[in-house]
Amino acid sequence: MCLAIPGKILEAQENDGLRVGRVQFGGVVRQVSLDFVPEAAVGDYVMVHVGFAISKVDAVEAERTYQLLQEMGTLVDELNPGDDHPPK
């Protein structure tokens, strides 16, 4: 199952006409497309689904969702699709 995961935008830039950013999910940082959330800026939290930020979310909601996903045990699977082990 693929879920949207909240993450914090660390960097944002335009690359070949596409807006991309480095987004942090706990201790994991991934490159994410930011084209669907043009209003999002560095320091904002976004919900990310399969590499695309799909909406902005406030910090409290992001933390609450992140904690819920951890409790459900699905966070590692979502951040590491196809991997059986968390990143080192």
C-alpha positions, 0 to 999 in steps of 0.5 A: 500500500502506498500512503502520503507521508508528511515531510519538511522541505529542506531545499527547493529549486527549479531543475529543467523547468520542474520545481524539485526539493529535498524533503526530510521524513524523520532521518530520511531525505528524498528528492521530491517534485514540488510542481503540485504545490507551488505555494510550498517553500523551504521550511513548509511541510508537505504530504508526499505520495510516490515522489510528488508533494500533493498538498501542504500541511501544517507542522502539527498535522504532519507530526501527528500523521508521522507518529500514527504511521510509525505506530502502525508500522508502515512508515519504514515500508513507505519510505523504503519501497522494495527494501526489507530493512530500514536505511543505515 
